């Protein structure tokens, strides 16, 4: 079967489209998905899990149809059903292939109102936003939040979920070229991170959802109220992530909660996300779709800063 592979090492790698990998077969309660489209997360090129796998197939956002069910599967999924999924980062094989194995708890029925290419861009960004808001932050309706990197895939979902599901006052941080788009999504105030003093214009937010890290993450500490929370998924992770210590900023903000996390698969949450996409609450992420023969070019596009849309590889042509 055709599949994207990352050869070499983290520091010296190359991306190829291969046609030599065998089609996997589901065992136990595994599910085999015929992949119609797979999303690209550019940062995966530096994930150690990728280089620990034997076949080096990347990709964890997929949309497709159920092709086969393992002999021990007894759930509600059926052959031919359209689904989307986030495959675990430590799975033996990623999803940028014509067929991919997923576990039942990673899968949900695909939103019916969008294409497979659009659905393949959703799982990681939507689950990241969902986990940040509803699992890690105890926020009340009408809260005030700041989203950094608000025009990125995760940021766009964060803005919409906070606005539509929490009726939050949402402040977004993004380059000026994306301000109009964020305003259309309901962002109450949009600031440009290219202005060095952007953080001086924000005060008393209940929660910061940071998707950028680095200096921008450090500056957000002055924007959050004394009992607020800062949640970051910035990559690379801050020095204090993974139990490696505490943020230096705690000296001046001792009551602020702080957290870095890596998103986990969650089929139940994906089902909720599908519902709010289909009822119009959540708008899908803009995508730039590439044919499978253009997989290398798709990865090159995904690595560009300031790109408009999330890169998706199509393994099956849309009808």
Backbone as a ProteinNet text record, in pm:
[ID]
protein_1_A
[PRIMARY]
XXXXXXXXXXXXXXXXXXXXXXXXXXXXXXXXXXXXXXXXXXXXXXXXXXXXXXXXXXXXXXXXXXXXXXXXXXXXXXXXXXXXXXXXXXXXXXXXXXXXXXXXXXXXXXXXXXXXXXXXXXXXXXXXXXXXXXXXXXXXXXXXXXXXXXXXXXXXXXXXXXXXXXXXXXXXXXXXXXXXXXXXXXXXXXXXXXXXXXXXXXXXXXXXXXXXXXXXXXXXXXXXXXXXXXXXXXXXXXXXXXXXXXXXXXXXXXXXXXXXXXXXXXXXXXXXXXXXXXXXXXXXXXXXXXXXXXXXXXXXXXXXXXXXXXXXXXXXXXX
[TERTIARY]
84.6	0	88.2	30.2	104.2	98.9	211.6	221.2	335.4	320.5	429.7	523.4	653.5	752.2	855	901.2	1007.3	1133.3	1231.7	1355.3	1464.4	1566.3	1677	1652.9	1701.3	1694.1	1624.4	1603.1	1540.3	1618.7	1749.7	1834.6	1868	1843	1877.2	1775	1663.1	1553.8	1510.5	1440	1377.3	1242.9	1152.2	1015.1	996.7	938.2	914.7	771.7	724.2	599.7	637.3	604.9	642.6	522.5	549.6	441.8	476.1	562.9	612	556.4	487.8	438.6	315.8	304.2	186.5	64	-51.8	-176.5	-193.5	-215.3	-227.2	-358.5	-359.4	-480	-514.8	-641.4	-678.8	-680.8	-629.1	-634.5	-710.4	-750.1	-821.1	-942.4	-952.8	-1065.7	-1025.7	-915.9	-870	-966.8	-957.1	-1040.3	-948.5	-972.5	-896.2	-975.9	-913.4	-978	-913.6	-997.6	-949.7	-940.6	-820.2	-797	-831.6	-925.5	-958	-871.1	-840	-755.9	-687.4	-568.1	-490.4	-430.8	-442.7	-387.4	-239.5	-171.3	-28.5	-7.9	63.8	111.4	261.4	304	443.4	541.7	503.8	594.5	625.3	545.6	569.4	707.6	763.7	895	1001.8	974.5	1071.7	1023.7	909.3	859.9	943.5	994.6	1074.8	995.4	863.5	782.4	787.9	795	798.9	921.1	1034.9	1160.3	1176.4	1089	1091.1	1008	923.2	839.4	920.6	879.2	957	937.6	818.4	793.4	794.9	802.6	817.7	703.9	582.3	467.1	410.1	408.7	357.7	206.4	153.3	13.1	-77.9	-156.9	-247.2	-388.5	-410.7	-545.2	-589.8	-696.8	-742.6	-894.2	-940.2	-1082	-1095.4	-1192.8	-1208.7	-1329.5	-1322.6	-1433.3	-1383.5	-1472.1	-1437	-1420.9	-1302.4	-1274.9	-1281.2	-1240.3	-1243.6	-1243.4	-1299.1	-1305	-1233	-1156.5	-1086.8	-1184.3	-1138.1	-1227.9	-1292.3	-1233.2	-1289.3	-1366.2	-1381.5	-1454.5	-1604.4	-1669.2	-1812.6	-1887.3	-1830.7	-1890.5	-1989.1	-2025.9	-2130.6	-2083.1	-1952.1	-1902.9	-1934.8	-1957	-1992	-1912.1	-1899.6	-1823.2	-1882.1	-1793.5	-1835.1	-1872.1	-1877.8	-1918	-1809.2	-1848.6	-1753.3	-1717.6	-1588.1	-1539.9	-1420.5	-1386.3	-1259.7	-1198.8	-1068.3	-999.9	-869.9	-827.7	-691.4	-621.7	-520.4	-441.7	-336.2	-318.3	-222.8	-82.2	-8.4	126.9	221.3	193.6	281.6	231.8	135.3	87.4	199.5	200.8	307.9	315.4	201.4	199.9	105.5	146.5	61.8	-43.5	-112.5	-228.4	-208.8	-89.2	-68.6	-37.2	-138.1	-126.9	-265.8	-271.4	-401.4	-491.3	-430.2	-504.9	-433.4	-511.1	-452	-533.3	-462.4	-525.1	-554.2	-673.4	-708.7	-779.4	-774.2	-844.8	-985.4	-1081.3	-1219.8	-1233.9	-1155.5	-1169.4	-1106.2	-1045.6	-985.9	-1078	-1189	-1270.8	-1406.7	-1458.1	-1596.1	-1653.8	-1785.1	-1850.8	-1817.3	-1778.5	-1736.9	-1852.9	-1824.1	-1928.7	-1982.4	-2113	-2172.5	-2173.3	-2155.2	-2168.8	-2039.2	-1928.9	-1800.3	-1736	-1637.4	-1568.4	-1468.4	-1418.9	-1313.7	-1188.3	-1156.3	-1037.8	-1053.6	-1172.1	-1195.8	-1194.9	-1254.3	-1259.8	-1121.6	-1031.9	-897.3	-814.9	-857.6	-785.4	-831.7	-938.3	-1005.3	-950.2	-920.4	-903.7	-803.9	-677.8	-580.1	-613.5	-640.2	-675.1	-799	-903.8	-1027.8	-1011.9	-943.9	-924.1	-832.4	-733.8	-646.6	-727.8	-810.7	-893.9	-992.7	-1056.1	-1154.4	-1089.6	-973.7	-905.7	-860.9	-809.2	-763.7	-878	-992.4	-1104.4	-1181.2	-1215	-1312.1	-1250.9	-1124.5	-1061.4	-960.6	-897.6	-790.3	-826	-936	-972.3	-1114.4	-1129.9	-1261.9	-1318.8	-1374.9	-1417.8	-1569	-1613	-1755.4	-1799.1	-1928	-1983.4	-1953.4	-1921.9	-1893.5	-1754.2	-1664.8	-1527.3	-1452.1	-1333.6	-1249.2	-1122.8	-1091.8	-976.1	-889.9	-764.2	-668.6	-621.6	-624.7	-574.3	-456.3	-338	-222.7	-215.2	-159.5	-161.9	-304.9	-389.6	-533.6	-573.8	-489.2	-524	-476.3	-403.1	-358.8	-471.3	-443.5	-547.7	-608.8	-524.3	-575.5	-641.6	-579.1	-631.7	-770.3	-793.3	-923.6	-1033.3	-1001.6	-1100	-1119	-1009.7	-1019.3	-1110.1	-1087.7	-1167.9	-1316	-1348.7	-1489.4	-1552.6	-1481.8	-1537.6	-1560.8	-1463.3	-1477.3	-1594.1	-1606.8	-1712.7	-1849.6	-1860.5	-1991.3	-2037.9	-1946.4	-1986.3	-1978	-1892.3	-1878.5	-1928.4	-1965.5	-2003.5	-1895.3	-1770.6	-1656	-1627.8	-1562.7	-1500.8	-1364.9	-1343.7	-1225.4	-1133	-1008.5	-902.8	-809.3	-782.2	-694.7	-565.3	-457.3	-326.8	-285.8	-264.6	-231.5	-173.7	-113	-62	-179.5	-153.8	-261.6	-337.5	-272.2	-338.8	-452.1	-455.3	-559	-666.4	-658.7	-752.4	-896.1	-916.9	-1052.9	-1117.3	-1041.4	-1093.5	-1133.4	-1050.7	-1080.2	-1200.7	-1216.6	-1333.9	-1461.8	-1457.2	-1574.2	-1610.2	-1510.6	-1535.5	-1587.8	-1592.2	-1648.6	-1549	-1421.7	-1321.3	-1353.7	-1356.8	-1396.4	-1287.2	-1162.4	-1048.7	-934	-868.9	-755.4	-635.3	-524	-401	-291.5	-196.8	-87.3	35.2	84.1	201	328.1	322.9	439.2	455.6	352.4	363.5	417.9	534.8	605.7	527.5	439.6	369.1	227	198.6	61.7	9.3	98.4	52.8	12.2	59.4	23.2	-120.4	-182.4	-319.5	-422.5	-376.9	-467	-452.3	-564	-559.2	-671	-641.6	-744.7	-813	-741.9	-807.1	-814.3	-922.1	-938.9	-849	-824.2	-742.4	-667.6	-544.6	-464.3	-453	-486.2	-463.1	-354.7	-235.7	-118.4	-85.3	-72.7	-35.2	100.7	172	295.7	419.4	414.9	530.1	630.4	749.7	858.9	829	874.8	859.7	713	631.6	489.5	426.1	456.6	406.1	450.4	575.8	626.4	549.6	517.4	446.6	303.2	244.1	104	85.3	191.6	178.5	131.3	159.5	114.9	-30.7	-92	-230.1	-332.3	-288.8	-382.3	-407.6	-529.4	-560	-492.8	-487.5	-409.9	-448	-575.1	-620.4	-652.1	-596.7	-624.6	-538.4	-545.4	-470.3	-409.1	-287.8	-219.5	-201.2	-259.6	-249.2	-175.2	-66.7	10.5	27.1	20.5	53.3	165	236.2	344.5	449.1	501.5	602.3	717.4	840.2	881.5	822.5	811.5	750.2	838.3	779.1	858.9	951.3	1051.6	1151.4	1090.7	977.6	917.6	821	798.6	704.6	758.5	669	703.5	771.3	728.9	781.2	924.5	972.3	1113	1136.2	1037.9	1055.9	933.5	952.3	843.1	876	773.5	798.7	862.1	957.2	1019.1	915.3	812.9	712.8	630.2	635.4	560.5	603.2	726.2	774.5	685	635	549.3	400.6	370	229.9	209.2	223.9	229.3	99.9	-14.9	-143.1	-192.1	-121.6	-164.3	-134.8	-233.7	-212.5	-146.2	-71	2	9.1	2.8	-5	41.1	120.2	149.6	98.9	35.3	-10.7	4.7	6.1	4	-130.5	-198.7	-334.6	-340.3	-450.1	-472.8	-592.3	-594.1	-711.8	-836	-951	-1075.8	-1193	-1237.5	-1347.4	-1476.4	-1502.4	-1624.8	-1625.3	-1511.4	-1503.1	-1516.6	-1458.7	-1473.5	-1619.4	-1696.7	-1839.8	-1909.6	-1873.2	-1930.5	-1890.5	-1764.8	-1716.5	-1793.1	-1815.1	-1890.5	-2029.7	-2092.4	-2227.5	-2229.6	-2130.2	-2132.5	-2081.6	-2013.4	-1983.3	-2109.8	-2180.6	-2299.2	-2414	-2420.9	-2529.1	-2488.7	-2367.6	-2324	-2256.8	-2244.2	-2180.6	-2032.5	-1966.1	-1821.3	-1791.8	-1719.5	-1680.5	-1552.6	-1542.7	-1421.6	-1300.5	-1184.3	-1058.4	-1037.4	-990.7	-955.3	-844.7	-860.5	-761.3	-705.6	-584.2	-523.8	-496	-571.3	-564.4	-467.8	-387.2	-290.8	-324.8	-308.8	-323.6	-209.5	-231	-129.7	3.8	0.3	124.6	203.2	136.9	200.5	232.3	247.5	265.7	389	498.3	620.2	596.7	530.2	498	403.3	313.4	221.3	297.2	398.1	479.1	558.3	608.2	681	588.9	465	368.1	337.3	319.8	284.6	392.4	517.4	628.8	641.1	565.6	576.2	507.7	570.5	507.7	412	302.9	208.9	123	123.8	41.7	-106.8	-188.2	-332.8	-397.5	-428.7	-493.3	-403.3	-466.4	-394.8	-377.2	-256.7	-227.1	-288.8	-350.7	-415.5	-376.3	-347.3	-315.9	-438.5	-482.5	-598.4	-552	-595.2	-564.3	-675.8	-794.9	-909.5	-972.1	-1000.9	-1061.8	-1202.5	-1237.6	-1372.8	-1472	-1589.1	-1693.3	-1764.5
-119.6	0	124.8	235	360.8	423	477.8	539.5	639.7	743.1	837.2	774.5	788.9	742	852	859.8	952.9	870.6	886.1	808.8	892.8	825.2	895.1	915.2	1029	1056.9	1190.8	1224.5	1352	1469.9	1457.6	1567.9	1561.9	1447.6	1430.1	1334.6	1389.4	1305.6	1345.8	1256.8	1287.9	1217.2	1278.4	1230.4	1167.5	1047.7	979.8	926.5	898.5	825.3	685.1	587.1	448.2	368	261.1	169	24.7	8	-126.2	-181.9	-100.3	-149.6	-237.8	-344.8	-431.4	-367.5	-405.2	-360.2	-428.7	-352.8	-414.9	-491.3	-586.7	-663.4	-641.8	-614.8	-590.1	-718.5	-710.8	-822	-775.2	-869.2	-832.5	-747	-631.9	-541.2	-421.1	-434.2	-325.9	-303.3	-183.7	-145.8	-103.9	-159.2	-120	-14.6	99.5	211	229.8	234.8	276.7	428.6	480.2	623.3	700.3	791.5	880.7	1005.5	1052.2	1171.3	1166.9	1224	1228.2	1367	1421.9	1552.9	1545.9	1658.1	1667.3	1759.7	1711	1792.5	1808.5	1926.9	1945.9	1914.4	1943.6	1919.7	1772	1685.1	1541.7	1499.9	1578.3	1545.8	1540.2	1600.9	1597	1510.5	1443.7	1358.7	1231.7	1197.4	1074.9	948.3	950.9	830.9	786.1	883.3	849.5	765.4	802.9	735.1	603.6	580.2	452.5	346.9	388.2	291.7	223.9	103.7	25.5	73.5	124.9	160.9	310.8	392.7	538.1	604.1	552.1	616.4	719.6	848.6	952.7	967.7	1061.8	1100.3	1039.2	1123.2	1074	1127	1219.5	1267.6	1197.7	1119.6	1052.4	1058.6	1044.5	1029.5	927.5	838.8	734.3	647.6	522.4	429.1	300.5	235.6	109.9	1.6	-59.6	-162.9	-303.7	-318	-449.6	-430.3	-528.3	-525.7	-647	-627.2	-737.9	-842.2	-965.8	-1075.2	-1055.5	-974	-953	-821	-749.2	-622.8	-649.5	-578.4	-599	-467.1	-357.8	-226.4	-189.2	-61.2	-15	13.9	16.8	49.9	-62.2	-24.7	-123.7	-100.1	-204.1	-195.2	-87.3	-9.1	94.8	226.6	230.6	352.1	459	583.1	694.2	738.3	740.6	772.4	866.4	925.9	997.7	963.1	986.2	935.4	1009.1	1005.2	1041.3	914	872.2	754	792.9	709.9	738.4	759	852	884.6	765.7	671.8	556.7	433.6	450.2	338.2	289	159.9	106.4	171.9	219.8	283.7	402.2	512	628.9	615.4	725.3	720.1	770.3	815.8	865	748.1	665.4	544.1	508.3	421.9	388.4	315	242.6	173.3	194.3	211.1	234.6	163	116.3	52.3	158.5	152.7	239.5	156.2	204	139.2	199.2	121.6	171.6	303.6	322.6	445.7	567.4	548.6	659.8	711.2	642.8	660.9	720.9	802.2	851.4	858.3	857.8	875.5	1014.3	1020.6	1146.1	1245.7	1374.2	1474.6	1461.8	1455.9	1431.1	1554.4	1670.8	1795.6	1841.9	1771	1812.9	1696.7	1727.5	1626.7	1548.7	1438.7	1363.3	1449.1	1531.5	1617.8	1715.3	1773.9	1865.5	1791	1672.5	1594.2	1550.4	1523.6	1477.9	1586.5	1710.7	1821.3	1844.7	1778.3	1812.1	1745.1	1613.6	1543.7	1604.3	1620.2	1671.3	1814.3	1908.5	2043.3	2046.5	1974.1	1978.1	1910.4	1796.7	1728	1807.6	1875.6	1961.2	2072.9	2138.7	2246.4	2193.8	2081.4	2022.5	1986.8	1922.2	1880.7	2002.5	2104.6	2225.2	2292.7	2305.1	2379	2296.3	2173.2	2098	1995.9	1963	1867.6	1933.4	2040.2	2100.7	2237	2295.4	2429.4	2426.5	2469.1	2474.7	2614.7	2637.9	2772.7	2786.6	2904.1	2934.3	2999.3	2992.9	3064.3	3213.6	3276.9	3419.4	3455.6	3357.6	3383.9	3463.7	3506.1	3585.7	3506.7	3483.1	3400.9	3468.3	3426.7	3468.2	3344.5	3350.4	3242.1	3295.4	3237.5	3275.7	3183.3	3235.1	3156.7	3129.9	3230.7	3211.2	3176.4	3205.7	3176.3	3039	2968.2	2833.6	2733	2607.7	2504.9	2487.8	2477.2	2462.5	2592	2705.2	2833.5	2863.2	2833.6	2858.4	2778.5	2654.9	2572.6	2623.6	2660.6	2714.7	2837.8	2928.4	3050.9	3016.8	2926.6	2894.6	2821	2723.4	2649.1	2740.2	2826.4	2916.4	3012.7	3063.3	3160.7	3094.2	2983	2922.3	2835.4	2767.4	2673.8	2733.2	2835.3	2898.4	3042.3	3093.8	3235.7	3324.4	3288.1	3358.3	3488.6	3579.7	3694.9	3647.4	3648.4	3586.9	3693.2	3690	3774.2	3683.2	3718.7	3637.9	3710.7	3635.4	3690.3	3626.6	3709.9	3659.1	3772.5	3738	3841.4	3918.2	4041.5	4130.9	4076.9	3997.5	3945.2	3848.6	3800.4	3705	3766.3	3896.4	3958.7	3955.1	3979.6	3980.9	3843.1	3739.9	3603.7	3570.8	3608.7	3580	3659.7	3780.8	3860.2	3792.5	3734.2	3664	3542.2	3481.9	3365.5	3404.5	3535	3579.9	3630.7	3638	3689.1	3833.9	3863.6	3996.8	4100.9	4059.7	4151	4071.4	4126.5	4058.7	4152.2	4101.5	4179.7	4115	4197.3	4152	4123	4000	3963.7	4033.7	4096.9	4172.5	4305.2	4347.7	4465.5	4420.5	4469	4416.4	4431.9	4531.1	4556.3	4499.7	4399.7	4347.3	4301.4	4245.1	4190.8	4299.9	4422.2	4532.1	4579.5	4533.4	4573.7	4472.5	4368	4261.6	4245.7	4239.6	4226.6	4134.1	4055.9	3983.2	3870.9	3800.5	3687.6	3568.7	3491.7	3373.2	3259.2	3251.8	3142.7	3188	3141.5	3157.1	3020.3	3012.2	2891	2923.9	2873.6	2908.2	2795.1	2827.8	2728.5	2757.8	2855.8	2903.9	2869.9	2900.7	2876.7	2990.2	2964.5	3060.2	3192.3	3300.7	3434.2	3473.8	3432.7	3467.2	3403.6	3277.9	3212.7	3289.2	3328.7	3402.6	3532.7	3601.7	3729	3711.7	3595.6	3578.1	3581.5	3559.8	3559.2	3693.7	3802.2	3933.9	3960.8	3874.6	3898.1	3823.3	3721.6	3634.1	3686.2	3668.8	3714.9	3623.7	3668.2	3598.8	3455.6	3420.5	3282.6	3212.9	3264.6	3208.3	3087.6	3045	2927.8	2954.4	2902.1	2907.2	2763.9	2733.7	2600.9	2615.4	2541.6	2551.7	2416.1	2419	2302	2339	2447.5	2493.4	2385.4	2380.7	2281.6	2355.5	2348.8	2264.5	2310.2	2214.3	2238.9	2329.5	2401.9	2486	2402.1	2467.3	2396	2324.4	2375.9	2318.2	2203.8	2172.3	2064.9	1928.7	1831.7	1692.5	1678.4	1763	1751.2	1795.7	1882.4	1923.8	2049.2	2089.5	2208.1	2295.5	2422.2	2517.7	2640.1	2708.5	2830.9	2939	3010.9	3122	3227.8	3241.4	3345.9	3325.3	3205.3	3179.4	3271.1	3319.8	3408.7	3530.9	3582.5	3701.1	3668.5	3542.2	3501.5	3366.3	3361.5	3232.7	3152.8	3217.3	3147	3101.7	3140.8	3102.8	2954.6	2882.3	2742	2736.6	2632.5	2621.4	2475.2	2452.6	2315.5	2309.6	2208.4	2171.2	2029.3	2002.2	1865	1827.8	1697.1	1641.8	1573.2	1604.9	1557.8	1405.1	1348.5	1204.2	1174.3	1058	1019.9	1012.3	1045.1	1043.7	1038.2	917.2	901	964.4	960.7	1021.9	1172.6	1237.1	1381.3	1411.2	1325.7	1345.8	1335.7	1250.4	1242.3	1373.5	1432.2	1561.4	1668.6	1664.6	1762	1747.2	1622.8	1600.3	1661.9	1649.5	1703.8	1855.4	1921.7	2068.4	2121.7	2037.2	2074.9	2063.3	1952	1929	2023.6	2073.9	2168.3	2313.5	2333.6	2467.4	2547.8	2490.5	2562.8	2585.1	2482.3	2486.1	2481.4	2580	2582.3	2501	2421.1	2341.6	2428.6	2370.2	2439.6	2451.8	2565.7	2573.8	2473.3	2403.5	2303	2333.4	2284.7	2282.8	2136.3	2080.2	1936.5	1907.1	1803.7	1758.2	1614.8	1582.3	1443.2	1361.5	1231.2	1147.1	1155.3	1173.1	1184.3	1310.2	1405	1530.1	1530.8	1413.1	1403.2	1478.6	1470.8	1540.8	1691.7	1740.2	1882.7	1923.5	1834.2	1863.6	1886.4	1803.7	1820.9	1950.8	1987.1	2113.5	2231.4	2223.3	2329.8	2337.8	2222	2218.6	2282	2278.8	2333.1	2484.6	2546.4	2690.6	2767.6	2873.5	2963.8	3057.3	3089.9	3182.6	3123.3	2991.1	2928.9	2949.4	2947.8	2962.8	2825.7	2759	2628.7	2516.1	2408	2289.3	2193.6	2141.5	2051.4	1914.4	1861.3	1730.4	1653.5	1525.1	1438	1353.1	1355.1	1275.9	1143.3	1033.5	901.2	848.9	903.5	867.8	997.2	1003.7	1124.8	1142.4	1265	1294.2	1284	1227	1217.5	1351.2
0	0	0	-44.4	-43	96	137	268.9	269.3	350.2	374.3	476.3	454.6	551.7	576.6	700.5	738.8	762	676.7	687.2	752.4	805.7	869.3	1017.5	1069	1212.4	1236	1363.6	1396.4	1340.1	1335.9	1290.8	1142.3	1079.9	938.6	877.6	830.3	784.3	643.3	578.9	451	443.3	370.3	359.1	221.9	218.5	91.4	87.1	-33.4	-52.6	-96.4	-14.1	-38.1	-87.1	-161.4	-200.4	-164.3	-64.7	-30.8	99.8	178	306.5	288	365.2	354.2	418	369.1	430.1	565.4	672.5	804.6	820.1	911.8	943.2	1089.6	1120.2	1259.5	1341.3	1462.3	1556.6	1680.6	1764.5	1886.7	1855.3	1921.4	1896.1	1811.5	1738.3	1651.5	1535.5	1476.6	1363	1248.3	1129.4	1010.8	934.7	914.6	845.1	708.4	604.9	473.8	477.4	472.1	492.2	365.1	376	265	269	389.5	405	540.6	546.2	671	687.6	807.3	836.9	870.4	853.3	884.2	1003.3	1102.6	1214.2	1195	1152.1	1111.2	1222.6	1347.7	1459.9	1480.8	1420.6	1440.4	1391.2	1300.8	1246.3	1355.3	1472.8	1583.1	1699	1683.7	1791.9	1801.5	1917.9	1929.7	1901.3	1925.6	1902.5	1756.6	1664.7	1523.2	1490.3	1545.8	1512.5	1588.1	1685.7	1756.9	1685.3	1591.1	1519.6	1410.3	1375.3	1278.9	1135.9	1103.3	963.6	936	1041.4	1028.9	951.1	962.5	899.4	995.9	958.5	1048.3	1034.5	1109	1093.4	1197.4	1262.8	1367.2	1351.7	1259.2	1224.9	1096.8	1103.1	981.3	968.9	844.7	816.2	704.5	718.2	617.9	646.4	601.3	619.5	685	759.8	826.1	720.4	714.2	614.1	672.9	799.2	864.3	1015.1	1085.3	1231.2	1286.9	1393.9	1457	1510.3	1525.2	1566.2	1702.4	1788.1	1921.6	1933.4	1822	1829	1843	1935.6	1958.8	1976.5	1927.1	1945.6	1837	1831.7	1739.2	1597.2	1572.7	1439.5	1341.5	1213.9	1112.6	985.3	904.6	780.7	689.6	628.2	536.2	600.3	731.9	803.2	792.7	772.4	766.6	907.8	936.6	1070.7	1062	1175.7	1187.6	1321.4	1334.9	1453.8	1477.9	1603.8	1640.7	1685.1	1610.8	1644.5	1747.4	1847.7	1954.2	1898.4	1959.1	1912.3	1920.7	2011	2028	1952.9	1865	1784.3	1693	1658.9	1573.4	1436.2	1385.4	1254.2	1256.4	1192.3	1183.1	1075.7	1048.2	961.2	820.2	783.6	647.5	554.9	536.6	456.4	405.4	305.6	247.9	346.9	439.5	544.8	677.5	783.6	915.1	1022.3	1123.9	1239.6	1345.6	1402.3	1514.8	1620.5	1743.1	1852.9	1865.3	1915.1	1922.8	1997.7	2103.9	2183	2115.7	1998.9	1924	1813.4	1790.7	1670.6	1704.3	1612.9	1621.7	1480.7	1473.1	1344	1290.7	1164.6	1101	1093.8	1113	1090.2	947.7	933.4	801.6	712.3	771.7	696.1	631	654	598	523.5	441.4	360.9	445.2	388.7	457.9	475.4	375.3	386.8	502.8	516.4	628.5	761.6	763.5	888	932.9	838.1	873.1	940.3	929.6	994.5	1137	1178.8	1303.8	1429.7	1431.2	1560.1	1657.7	1620.2	1717.1	1760.6	1668.7	1714.7	1804.1	1765.7	1843.3	1978.3	1981	2108.8	2200.9	2143.9	2225.2	2289.7	2210.5	2263.6	2366.7	2336.6	2428.1	2561.8	2554.6	2677.1	2758.3	2689.9	2759.9	2834.4	2767.9	2826.7	2928.9	2892.2	2972	3067.7	3049.9	3141.2	3234.5	3189.1	3268.1	3327.7	3286.2	3334	3389.2	3510.2	3573.8	3555.3	3437.7	3400.1	3405.8	3444.7	3449.2	3318.6	3291.7	3177.1	3192.3	3080.2	3083.1	3129.6	3136.4	3179.5	3073	3108.3	3018.4	2990.3	2862.3	2828.3	2722.1	2719.2	2616.5	2542.4	2410.1	2325.8	2245.8	2263.9	2181.8	2060.7	1952.2	1829.1	1786.4	1800.4	1783.1	1640.8	1543.1	1404.4	1359.4	1444.8	1411.2	1425.5	1389.6	1390.9	1529.3	1631.6	1768.3	1813.8	1784	1827.8	1774.1	1647.2	1585.5	1655.7	1693.2	1764.8	1907.1	1973.7	2109.4	2113.5	2020.6	2015.7	2004.1	1912.8	1888.9	2006.1	2061.9	2175	2294.8	2323.1	2437.5	2417	2295.6	2267.4	2265	2192.2	2169.9	2286.8	2354.4	2459.2	2599.1	2617.4	2748.7	2751.8	2634.2	2624.4	2685.5	2658.8	2716.7	2642.6	2713.4	2649.2	2600.3	2469.3	2410	2352.5	2397.2	2342.2	2263.7	2139.8	2056.5	2024.9	2018.2	1980.7	1848.9	1747.3	1614.3	1531.4	1418.7	1329	1269.3	1229	1185	1064.3	980.4	861	894.2	1018.1	1057.9	1147.2	1172.4	1265.2	1214.7	1086.7	1032.6	1044	1013.7	1023.8	1166.6	1262.9	1403	1451.9	1403.2	1439.6	1390.8	1270.6	1217.2	1301.5	1364.8	1449.6	1587.4	1615.1	1741.6	1842.7	1806.3	1899.4	1936	2065.4	2110.9	2091	2106.7	2091.1	2031.6	1929.7	1867.5	1871.2	1922.9	1933.1	1849.3	1806	1720.1	1806	1798.5	1879.3	1832.5	1715.1	1668	1741.8	1813.3	1899.7	2034.6	2070.3	2187.6	2317.3	2324.7	2450.6	2451.7	2368.8	2360.6	2496.1	2577.9	2706.3	2805	2783.6	2873.4	2851.4	2743.3	2712	2760.5	2827.4	2872.7	3023.1	3092.3	3238	3286.8	3387.9	3460.4	3386.5	3297.6	3231.5	3327.3	3314.3	3398.3	3352.9	3222.4	3169.7	3046.1	3035.1	2914.4	2849.9	2721.5	2644.5	2542.2	2567.3	2486.9	2391.1	2262.8	2162.4	2101.4	2156.7	2094.9	2177.1	2307.5	2393.9	2389	2443	2437.4	2505.6	2443.7	2501.4	2514.9	2419.4	2426.7	2549.4	2575.6	2696.9	2821.1	2826.1	2942.4	2964.5	2855.8	2868	2917.2	2894.6	2933.9	3085.1	3161.1	3306.9	3361.1	3290.3	3337.6	3302.1	3221.4	3177.7	3262	3334.3	3404.8	3545.7	3593.5	3729.1	3832	3955.2	4057.9	4082.2	4060.8	4082.1	3950.7	3841.4	3709.8	3678.3	3552.2	3508.4	3372	3352	3223.1	3175.3	3059.3	2999.5	2867.6	2850.2	2726.5	2659.6	2527.4	2446.5	2349.6	2380.4	2294.1	2271.6	2150.2	2113.7	2046.1	2100.7	2213.8	2346.8	2436.7	2566.8	2652	2746.9	2837.4	2925	2979.9	3060.9	3180.4	3230.2	3350.3	3322	3194.8	3160.4	3203.2	3211	3242.1	3377.6	3473.6	3609.1	3626.6	3537.2	3542	3624.9	3702.2	3785.5	3783.9	3818.7	3824.5	3739.7	3688.7	3612.2	3699.9	3644.8	3717.8	3754.5	3671.1	3691.7	3818.5	3875.6	3998.8	4113.1	4107.4	4213.8	4229.4	4118.7	4122.1	4110.2	4077.8	4059.8	4128.2	4260	4330.7	4328.8	4306.2	4311	4173.2	4069.5	3934.9	3911.5	3859.3	3823.7	3686.8	3661.5	3535.4	3493.5	3363.2	3312.4	3167.7	3137.5	2999.2	2980.1	2867.2	2844.1	2697.3	2673.6	2538.1	2519.9	2414.8	2393.6	2380.6	2425.5	2418.9	2328.8	2262.9	2184.1	2272.1	2214.5	2291.2	2193.6	2163.6	2069.2	2116.4	2247	2299.6	2275.2	2300.4	2275.2	2126	2040.9	1896.5	1853.9	1920.9	1891.4	1925.3	2038.7	2077.1	1975.6	1933.6	1835.5	1704.3	1660.6	1536.8	1545.8	1662.2	1680.3	1666.2	1725.4	1719.8	1585.6	1509	1370.3	1286.5	1301.2	1218.6	1251.2	1375.3	1406.2	1381.7	1328.9	1291.1	1400.1	1519.5	1629.7	1603.4	1551.6	1529.3	1380.7	1332	1191.1	1173.9	1066.5	1045.9	1017	1033.6	1007.9	856.9	807.2	665.4	632	520.7	482.8	344.4	322.2	189.6	159.5	64.8	37.8	-76.5	-56.8	-156.6	-196	-324.4	-366.7	-307.3	-295.3	-231.1	-304.2	-435.8	-512.1	-475.2	-410.4	-369.3	-220.2	-161.4	-16.3	32.7	-41.5	0.6	-1.7	-107.6	-115.1	-1.8	36.9	146.8	276.5	300.5	421.5	416.5	297.4	283.4	312.8	264.6	292.3	441.3	504.8	647.3	734	687.3	765.6	754.2	663.6	642.6	754.7	800.3	896.7	822.4	887	826.8	717	701.8	598	630.1	528.1	544.4	524.9	632.9	624.1	669.9	716.4	762	644.6	627.4	516.9	540.8	436	440.6	315.2	331.5	218.3	186.6	59.6	17.7	-42.3	16.4	-36.8	-126.7	-112.7	-196.4	-245.8	-375.8	-431.3	-375.5	-341.8	-292.3	-407.7	-378.9	-481.1	-497.1
[MASK]
+++++++++++++++++++++++++++++++++++++++++++++++++++++++++++++++++++++++++++++++++++++++++++++++++++++++++++++++++++++++++++++++++++++++++++++++++++++++++++++++++++++++++++++++++++++++++++++++++++++++++++++++++++++++++++++++++++++++++++++++++++++++++++++++++++++++++++++++++++++++++++++++++++++++++++++++++++++++++++++++

